[in-house]
Amino acid sequence: MTAERMKLQVVPLGSITIGPKSWRDSTVRSIRRAEQLLRQTRAGRPATCVQPRNYSASAGHKAKCSDNMQANEGRNKLPRSQTAKSTGMPVAPFPSSSLREQCAAASVAVASEYMRQVRDVEVQLRRQAGRVNQEVVKLEKEKGHLQKMLHSLQTSLEVNRRSSERRTKRPAFSETEKDGADYLLSLERRELNQLKRDLEGTLGSSQSQQQALVQSSKQLLQCAAERGRVLELLPLRGSTRGRGAATQTFSSADPFSPVTPECKQALELSASILSQSQLLRAKVREKVTSAIARQRERHLCVNDGLVKKIAETVSLEQSLTLTMAATWQAESRKQREVNCIRHSHGRAQGPESSDDFLSREKLNRPVVQVYHRHPGTLLPEAARLIQGSAVLRRCLESSENELLRLRGSRQRLTEELRCKRVAAQVDAAVVRMRRQQVDKRATPVLLQGAHARQLSCVR
């Protein structure tokens, strides 16, 4: 009979007592203690799991052995509680002969599973870092559009300053007074400065967001490098559970688990920064498009105002030309009239020397002397000559004053016509300069269609 089939048999004590009672009681206690110890240690029972010593056994046999170990542990737990109730002592299972191989296989399985989970975490960290780097590139592109737009605004401000300076070079004081075109230029300058401040603030936010993205990418790569320190013996092929496993979300983090609190914090922070960056990119695109439309609208508004001012100046120039021509004709007629009045006044005065008087013009001629012999017979010739000469003198003075006024008015019209002509030339030069020096290349090419559509909607 083998040892495996042996069963523990208790020999009953004899009923005959010859020796002393204390001697018998001591022996009985020793026997009872030995029986209790035999029951607790389960001596004579077979091993729960026997594994061959060959370590290269199949994976199914290893899994079966591990399942048997877990089942034996579960079975051993039940009698242990019952034995604890009966004897008050724990019961330990009898170890198998392949315990070292089982422990090594279990350790390899745990390490492999840990390494696969770490590979999943590393893949997720590196993919998140890739998304962050792509977002950095996109944000850099939008920041380039923003910088181009700021350069365009700076060019527009310089054109506005040159336009204001050139309009101060108009000739007369009446032409240098503030008008609607100056008001439009001041509005454009205020609008461009406001847009510049707004876009500069957005550019600062973009730079800060880009630095946060770069820092998040570095943190993700550092965590991935730290997680990758246990992946030297894990093959790259078949180490992960597919693309879905790399994008999973880990709910819990433990310093000793594949997902450390640093990795979880880096992933959550990068996700938050990515969402903020996407919102900022949309905001930058919207602001740049709006700035292009507003800049274009103000530029066209100022140009239209200057063109209207040029048209108004040209219209006034034409009216001044017609009025000056009419004044010139009136001045010529008045000059002929003055010449006639001066000639009549000279004829009324008579010759300058008494030797040039004709006999019929002398007041002492014989007919007049004979007529003057009677009292009250004075001729009105002298009085009429004196009165006519005075009237002609007054008419001559009035006509000469009118001629001077006409001549002065014509000169003023000529000067104002020259000023209007020069002012129109200055405004036309300003319009040409504004149309030529606006750097269209400073506007982002991708936003040309967007701001054109928005400008059409505004119109």
C-alpha positions as CSV (number, residue, x, y, z in Angstrom):
1,M,0.0,0.0,0.0
2,T,1.5,3.3,-1.2
3,A,1.8,6.4,0.9
4,E,-0.7,8.2,-1.3
5,R,-3.4,5.7,-0.5
6,M,-2.6,5.6,3.2
7,K,-5.3,6.9,5.5
8,L,-4.8,8.1,9.0
9,Q,-6.3,5.6,11.5
10,V,-6.6,6.3,15.2
11,V,-6.0,3.4,17.6
12,P,-8.5,3.4,20.4
13,L,-7.1,3.6,23.9
14,G,-7.3,0.7,26.1
15,S,-9.8,0.6,29.0
16,I,-7.4,-1.1,31.5
17,T,-5.5,1.4,33.7
18,I,-2.7,0.0,35.7
19,G,-0.3,2.9,35.7
20,P,-0.8,6.3,37.4
21,K,-3.4,8.6,36.1
22,S,-1.1,11.6,35.6
23,W,1.2,9.4,33.5
24,R,-1.7,8.3,31.4
25,D,-3.2,11.8,31.0
26,S,0.2,13.2,29.8
27,T,0.4,10.5,27.1
28,V,-3.2,11.1,26.0
29,R,-2.5,14.8,25.6
30,S,0.5,14.1,23.5
31,I,-1.5,11.8,21.3
32,R,-4.4,14.3,20.9
33,R,-1.9,17.1,20.0
34,A,-0.3,14.8,17.3
35,E,-3.8,13.9,15.8
36,Q,-4.7,17.6,15.7
37,L,-1.5,18.5,14.0
38,L,-2.0,15.7,11.4
39,R,-5.5,17.0,10.6
40,Q,-4.2,20.5,10.2
41,T,-1.3,19.7,7.9
42,R,-3.3,17.2,5.8
43,A,-0.4,14.8,5.8
44,G,-0.6,11.9,3.3
45,R,-2.8,13.8,0.7
46,P,-1.6,14.2,-3.0
47,A,-0.3,17.5,-4.4
48,T,-2.8,19.9,-5.9
49,C,-0.9,20.6,-9.1
50,V,1.9,18.8,-10.6
51,Q,3.7,20.6,-13.5
52,P,6.5,19.1,-15.6
53,R,10.0,20.5,-15.2
54,N,10.2,21.3,-18.9
55,Y,9.8,25.2,-19.0
56,S,8.9,25.2,-22.7
57,A,5.5,23.7,-22.2
58,S,2.5,25.1,-24.2
59,A,0.7,28.2,-23.1
60,G,-2.5,26.2,-22.7
61,H,-0.9,24.0,-20.1
62,K,0.5,27.1,-18.3
63,A,-2.9,28.7,-18.2
64,K,-4.5,25.4,-17.0
65,C,-1.9,25.1,-14.3
66,S,-2.5,28.7,-13.2
67,D,-6.2,28.1,-13.2
68,N,-5.7,25.0,-11.1
69,M,-3.6,27.0,-8.7
70,Q,-6.3,29.6,-8.4
71,A,-8.9,26.9,-7.9
72,N,-6.8,25.1,-5.3
73,E,-6.3,28.4,-3.5
74,G,-10.1,28.9,-3.6
75,R,-10.7,25.3,-2.3
76,N,-8.0,25.8,0.3
77,K,-9.7,28.9,1.6
78,L,-12.9,27.1,2.5
79,P,-11.5,24.3,4.6
80,R,-9.2,26.9,6.2
81,S,-12.2,28.8,7.6
82,Q,-13.9,25.6,8.7
83,T,-10.6,24.3,10.2
84,A,-10.2,27.7,11.9
85,K,-13.6,27.2,13.5
86,S,-12.8,23.7,14.7
87,T,-9.2,24.0,15.6
88,G,-8.4,27.6,15.6
89,M,-5.2,27.1,13.4
90,P,-4.7,28.1,9.7
91,V,-4.2,25.5,7.0
92,A,-1.5,25.9,4.3
93,P,-1.6,24.0,0.9
94,F,1.2,21.7,0.0
95,P,3.4,23.3,-2.7
96,S,4.0,21.6,-6.0
97,S,7.4,20.6,-7.3
98,S,7.2,23.2,-10.2
99,L,6.6,26.2,-7.9
100,R,9.6,28.1,-9.2
101,E,8.6,27.7,-12.8
102,Q,5.0,28.8,-12.0
103,C,6.2,31.9,-10.2
104,A,8.6,32.8,-13.1
105,A,5.8,32.3,-15.7
106,A,3.4,34.4,-13.6
107,S,6.1,37.1,-13.3
108,V,6.7,37.1,-17.0
109,A,3.0,37.3,-17.7
110,V,2.6,40.2,-15.3
111,A,5.6,42.0,-16.7
112,S,4.4,41.5,-20.3
113,E,0.9,42.8,-19.5
114,Y,2.4,45.8,-17.8
115,M,4.7,46.4,-20.7
116,R,1.9,46.2,-23.2
117,Q,-0.2,48.6,-21.1
118,V,2.8,50.9,-20.9
119,R,3.2,50.7,-24.7
120,D,-0.4,51.7,-25.0
121,V,0.2,54.7,-22.8
122,E,3.3,55.6,-24.6
123,V,1.6,55.4,-28.0
124,Q,-1.2,57.6,-26.7
125,L,1.3,60.1,-25.3
126,R,3.2,60.3,-28.6
127,R,0.1,60.6,-30.7
128,Q,-1.1,63.3,-28.4
129,A,2.3,65.0,-28.8
130,G,1.9,64.7,-32.6
131,R,-1.5,66.3,-32.5
132,V,0.0,69.1,-30.4
133,N,2.8,69.6,-32.9
134,Q,0.3,69.8,-35.7
135,E,-1.6,72.4,-33.8
136,V,1.6,74.3,-33.3
137,V,2.1,74.3,-37.0
138,K,-1.4,75.5,-37.7
139,L,-1.2,78.2,-35.0
140,E,2.1,79.3,-36.5
141,K,0.4,79.7,-39.9
142,E,-2.4,81.7,-38.4
143,K,0.2,83.8,-36.6
144,G,1.9,84.4,-39.9
145,H,-1.4,85.7,-41.3
146,L,-1.7,87.9,-38.3
147,Q,1.7,89.3,-38.7
148,K,1.1,90.0,-42.4
149,M,-2.1,91.7,-41.5
150,L,-0.3,93.9,-38.9
151,H,2.3,94.8,-41.6
152,S,-0.6,95.7,-43.9
153,L,-2.1,97.9,-41.2
154,Q,1.3,99.6,-40.6
155,T,1.5,100.3,-44.4
156,S,-2.0,101.7,-44.3
157,L,-1.2,103.9,-41.4
158,E,1.9,105.2,-43.2
159,V,-0.2,105.9,-46.3
160,N,-2.7,107.7,-44.2
161,R,0.0,109.8,-42.6
162,R,1.4,110.7,-46.1
163,S,-2.0,111.5,-47.3
164,S,-2.6,113.9,-44.4
165,E,0.8,115.5,-44.9
166,R,0.3,116.0,-48.7
167,R,-3.1,117.6,-48.2
168,T,-1.6,120.2,-45.9
169,K,0.4,121.4,-49.0
170,R,-2.6,122.9,-50.7
171,P,-1.8,126.6,-51.6
172,A,-4.4,128.9,-50.0
173,F,-5.7,129.1,-46.5
174,S,-9.2,128.4,-47.8
175,E,-8.0,125.1,-49.2
176,T,-6.2,124.0,-46.1
177,E,-9.3,124.2,-43.8
178,K,-10.6,120.9,-42.5
179,D,-13.1,119.3,-44.8
180,G,-14.9,116.0,-45.2
181,A,-11.8,114.3,-46.7
182,D,-9.7,115.2,-43.6
183,Y,-12.5,113.9,-41.4
184,L,-12.5,110.6,-43.3
185,L,-8.7,110.4,-43.0
186,S,-8.9,110.9,-39.2
187,L,-11.6,108.2,-39.0
188,E,-9.4,105.8,-41.0
189,R,-6.4,106.5,-38.8
190,R,-8.5,105.9,-35.6
191,E,-9.9,102.7,-37.1
192,L,-6.5,101.4,-38.1
193,N,-5.0,102.2,-34.8
194,Q,-7.8,100.3,-33.0
195,L,-7.4,97.3,-35.3
196,K,-3.6,97.4,-34.8
197,R,-4.0,97.3,-31.0
198,D,-6.6,94.6,-31.2
199,L,-4.5,92.4,-33.5
200,E,-1.3,93.0,-31.4
201,G,-3.2,91.7,-28.3
202,T,-4.3,88.7,-30.3
203,L,-0.7,88.2,-31.5
204,G,0.5,88.2,-27.9
205,S,-2.2,85.6,-27.0
206,S,-1.1,83.5,-30.0
207,Q,2.5,83.6,-28.9
208,S,1.6,82.6,-25.3
209,Q,-0.6,79.8,-26.6
210,Q,2.2,78.5,-28.9
211,Q,4.6,78.5,-26.0
212,A,2.0,76.5,-23.9
213,L,1.6,74.0,-26.8
214,V,5.4,73.6,-27.1
215,Q,5.7,73.1,-23.4
216,S,2.8,70.6,-23.4
217,S,4.5,68.7,-26.3
218,K,7.8,68.5,-24.4
219,Q,6.0,67.3,-21.3
220,L,4.2,64.6,-23.3
221,L,7.4,63.4,-24.9
222,Q,9.2,63.4,-21.6
223,C,6.4,61.2,-20.1
224,A,6.5,59.0,-23.2
225,A,10.3,58.6,-22.8
226,E,9.9,57.8,-19.1
227,R,7.2,55.2,-19.9
228,G,9.3,53.8,-22.7
229,R,12.1,52.8,-20.3
230,V,10.5,49.4,-19.7
231,L,9.9,48.5,-23.4
232,E,13.4,47.3,-24.4
233,L,12.4,43.6,-24.4
234,L,8.9,44.0,-25.8
235,P,8.7,43.5,-29.6
236,L,7.2,46.4,-31.5
237,R,5.0,44.2,-33.6
238,G,1.9,43.0,-31.8
239,S,2.7,44.9,-28.6
240,T,-0.4,47.0,-28.6
241,R,-4.0,46.1,-28.8
242,G,-4.7,48.1,-32.0
243,R,-5.4,51.7,-32.7
244,G,-8.4,51.9,-30.4
245,A,-6.4,50.9,-27.4
246,A,-4.0,53.8,-28.0
247,T,-6.8,56.3,-27.9
248,Q,-8.5,55.0,-24.8
249,T,-9.1,57.3,-21.8
250,F,-7.7,56.2,-18.5
251,S,-10.0,57.0,-15.7
252,S,-7.7,56.2,-12.8
253,A,-4.0,56.9,-12.3
254,D,-1.6,55.3,-9.8
255,P,2.2,56.0,-9.4
256,F,2.8,52.3,-9.8
257,S,0.4,51.6,-12.6
258,P,1.1,52.1,-16.4
259,V,-0.7,55.4,-16.2
260,T,1.0,57.6,-13.7
261,P,-0.6,60.8,-12.4
262,E,2.0,62.8,-14.4
263,C,0.9,61.1,-17.7
264,K,-2.7,61.6,-16.9
265,Q,-2.1,65.3,-16.0
266,A,-0.1,65.8,-19.2
267,L,-2.8,64.2,-21.4
268,E,-5.6,66.2,-19.7
269,L,-3.6,69.5,-19.9
270,S,-2.7,68.9,-23.6
271,A,-6.4,68.2,-24.4
272,S,-7.4,71.5,-22.7
273,I,-4.6,73.4,-24.5
274,L,-5.6,71.9,-27.8
275,S,-9.2,73.0,-27.4
276,Q,-8.1,76.5,-26.4
277,S,-5.7,76.6,-29.4
278,Q,-8.5,75.6,-31.8
279,L,-10.7,78.3,-30.4
280,L,-7.9,80.8,-30.6
281,R,-7.2,79.9,-34.3
282,A,-10.8,80.4,-35.1
283,K,-10.8,83.7,-33.3
284,V,-7.6,84.8,-35.1
285,R,-9.1,83.8,-38.5
286,E,-12.3,85.7,-37.7
287,K,-10.4,88.8,-36.5
288,V,-8.0,88.8,-39.5
289,T,-11.0,88.5,-41.9
290,S,-12.9,91.3,-40.1
291,A,-9.7,93.5,-40.1
292,I,-9.2,93.0,-43.8
293,A,-12.8,93.9,-44.5
294,R,-12.7,97.0,-42.2
295,Q,-9.4,98.1,-43.6
296,R,-10.6,97.7,-47.2
297,E,-13.9,99.5,-46.4
298,R,-12.1,102.5,-44.8
299,H,-9.6,102.7,-47.6
300,L,-12.3,102.8,-50.2
301,C,-14.3,105.2,-48.2
302,V,-11.4,107.7,-48.0
303,N,-10.7,107.2,-51.7
304,D,-14.3,107.9,-52.5
305,G,-14.3,111.0,-50.3
306,L,-11.2,112.3,-52.0
307,V,-12.6,111.6,-55.5
308,K,-15.8,113.5,-54.5
309,K,-13.7,116.4,-53.2
310,I,-11.8,116.4,-56.6
311,A,-15.0,116.4,-58.5
312,E,-16.4,119.2,-56.4
313,T,-13.1,121.2,-56.9
314,V,-13.2,120.6,-60.6
315,S,-16.8,121.8,-60.7
316,L,-15.9,124.9,-58.8
317,E,-12.9,125.4,-61.1
318,Q,-15.2,125.3,-64.1
319,S,-17.6,127.8,-62.6
320,L,-14.6,130.0,-61.6
321,T,-13.4,129.9,-65.2
322,L,-16.8,130.9,-66.6
323,T,-17.1,133.7,-64.0
324,M,-13.6,134.9,-64.7
325,A,-14.3,135.1,-68.4
326,A,-17.5,137.1,-67.8
327,T,-15.6,139.4,-65.4
328,W,-12.9,139.9,-68.0
329,Q,-15.5,140.9,-70.6
330,A,-17.1,143.3,-68.2
331,E,-13.7,144.7,-67.4
332,S,-13.0,145.3,-71.1
333,R,-16.4,147.0,-71.6
334,K,-15.9,149.1,-68.5
335,Q,-12.4,150.1,-69.8
336,R,-13.9,151.2,-73.1
337,E,-16.5,153.2,-71.2
338,V,-13.9,154.9,-69.1
339,N,-12.0,155.7,-72.1
340,C,-15.1,157.3,-73.7
341,I,-15.9,159.3,-70.6
342,R,-12.4,160.5,-70.3
343,H,-12.4,161.6,-73.9
344,S,-15.8,163.4,-73.4
345,H,-14.5,165.0,-70.2
346,G,-11.5,166.2,-72.1
347,R,-13.5,167.6,-74.9
348,A,-15.8,169.3,-72.4
349,Q,-12.8,170.9,-70.7
350,G,-11.6,172.3,-74.0
351,P,-8.0,172.8,-75.1
352,E,-5.3,173.1,-72.6
353,S,-4.0,176.4,-74.0
354,S,-6.0,179.5,-74.8
355,D,-4.2,179.7,-78.1
356,D,-5.9,176.5,-79.2
357,F,-9.5,177.9,-78.8
358,L,-11.4,178.4,-81.9
359,S,-13.2,181.6,-82.6
360,R,-16.6,180.0,-82.2
361,E,-15.7,178.6,-78.8
362,K,-14.5,181.9,-77.3
363,L,-16.9,183.6,-74.8
364,N,-15.7,187.1,-75.9
365,R,-16.7,186.7,-79.5
366,P,-18.6,189.7,-81.0
367,V,-22.0,188.1,-81.0
368,V,-21.8,187.3,-77.3
369,Q,-20.5,190.8,-76.4
370,V,-23.3,192.5,-78.3
371,Y,-25.8,190.2,-76.6
372,H,-24.4,191.1,-73.2
373,R,-25.0,194.8,-73.6
374,H,-28.5,194.5,-72.2
375,P,-28.9,193.5,-68.6
376,G,-30.2,189.9,-67.9
377,T,-29.1,188.6,-71.2
378,L,-26.4,186.2,-69.9
379,L,-25.9,183.0,-72.0
380,P,-26.0,179.6,-70.1
381,E,-23.1,178.2,-72.1
382,A,-20.5,178.6,-69.4
383,A,-22.8,177.2,-66.6
384,R,-23.7,174.2,-68.8
385,L,-20.0,173.5,-69.6
386,I,-19.1,173.6,-65.9
387,Q,-22.0,171.3,-65.0
388,G,-21.3,168.9,-67.8
389,S,-17.6,168.8,-66.8
390,A,-18.6,168.0,-63.2
391,V,-21.0,165.3,-64.3
392,L,-18.4,163.7,-66.5
393,R,-15.8,163.9,-63.8
394,R,-18.1,162.1,-61.4
395,C,-19.0,159.4,-64.0
396,L,-15.3,159.0,-64.8
397,E,-14.5,158.5,-61.1
398,S,-17.3,156.0,-60.6
399,S,-16.4,154.1,-63.8
400,E,-12.7,154.0,-62.8
401,N,-13.7,152.6,-59.3
402,E,-15.9,150.0,-60.9
403,L,-13.1,149.1,-63.3
404,L,-10.7,148.7,-60.3
405,R,-13.2,146.5,-58.5
406,L,-13.7,144.4,-61.7
407,R,-10.0,144.1,-62.1
408,G,-9.6,143.0,-58.4
409,S,-12.4,140.5,-58.7
410,R,-10.8,139.1,-61.8
411,Q,-7.5,138.7,-60.0
412,R,-9.1,137.1,-57.0
413,L,-11.0,134.7,-59.4
414,T,-7.7,133.9,-61.2
415,E,-5.9,133.2,-57.9
416,E,-8.7,131.1,-56.6
417,L,-8.9,129.2,-59.9
418,R,-5.2,128.5,-59.6
419,C,-5.6,127.4,-56.0
420,K,-8.5,125.1,-56.9
421,R,-6.5,123.7,-59.8
422,V,-3.5,123.0,-57.5
423,A,-5.8,121.5,-54.8
424,A,-7.4,119.2,-57.3
425,Q,-3.9,118.1,-58.4
426,V,-2.8,117.5,-54.8
427,D,-5.9,115.4,-54.1
428,A,-5.5,113.5,-57.3
429,A,-1.9,112.8,-56.4
430,V,-3.0,111.6,-52.9
431,V,-5.5,109.3,-54.5
432,R,-2.9,107.9,-56.9
433,M,-0.5,107.4,-54.0
434,R,-3.1,105.6,-51.9
435,R,-3.9,103.3,-54.8
436,Q,-0.3,102.6,-55.7
437,Q,1.3,102.2,-52.2
438,V,-1.3,99.9,-50.6
439,D,0.6,96.6,-50.4
440,K,-1.8,94.0,-51.5
441,R,0.7,91.3,-51.0
442,A,0.5,92.0,-47.2
443,T,-3.0,90.6,-47.2
444,P,-3.0,86.8,-46.7
445,V,-3.8,85.0,-49.9
446,L,-6.0,82.5,-48.3
447,L,-8.2,85.2,-46.9
448,Q,-8.6,87.2,-50.1
449,G,-11.8,85.5,-51.1
450,A,-13.1,85.6,-47.5
451,H,-12.7,89.4,-47.1
452,A,-14.0,90.0,-50.7
453,R,-17.2,88.1,-49.9
454,Q,-17.5,90.0,-46.6
455,L,-16.9,93.3,-48.3
456,S,-19.6,92.5,-50.9
457,C,-22.0,91.7,-48.0
458,V,-21.1,95.0,-46.3
459,R,-21.8,96.9,-49.5
